[in-house]
Structures are given as C-alpha cells and as structure tokens.
Amino acid sequence: MKTNRSAAKRFKVTATGKILHKKSGKSHLLRKKSRKRKRHLKQEKELFSGYYSHIKKCIPYKF
C-alpha cells in the first residue's frame, strides 16, 4: 500500500493517535489580520473526526 505523499506532508499523528493539521490563512494578506489572529493561526489543530478514516487510508504507516 502506497502512502499519499501530499497527505504525509500535511498531517501529523500524535502519540495518542490524534491527527493534526495546520490552519489556513497564514500565507498572504497578513497586514489586515490582527496580531492575535496570526498568532492563533500558527497553532496546529486536531482534524475533524469525520475525516479520520479517509486520512488513515492516505497515510497508513503513520499509525
């Protein structure tokens, strides 16, 4: 079974099995966004549980 390379670069799996992803909106047009908003965009967020089965198929060896 092949790993989907784009998914492998975008998602991180924690020791407890949670899947993390980066938030969108941190690449451009940053002048109009507040300091607080940009700071919160740095943090990784847990993936919505409905997508877990699909991502597990894309990155089978990370589990």
C-alpha angles and dihedrals in degrees: 000000000000125000116233100238096205091053091047090057095046103045133056125196119214126216090260092053101257117143116226129196136181120255120247126239102059100104107075145352088051097147094077094047119090123246090246093051093050091047091054091048089062092066121090118239132211114255118249107265093235090068096051097094093051094048092046088059091050096049105028097158096056091072 
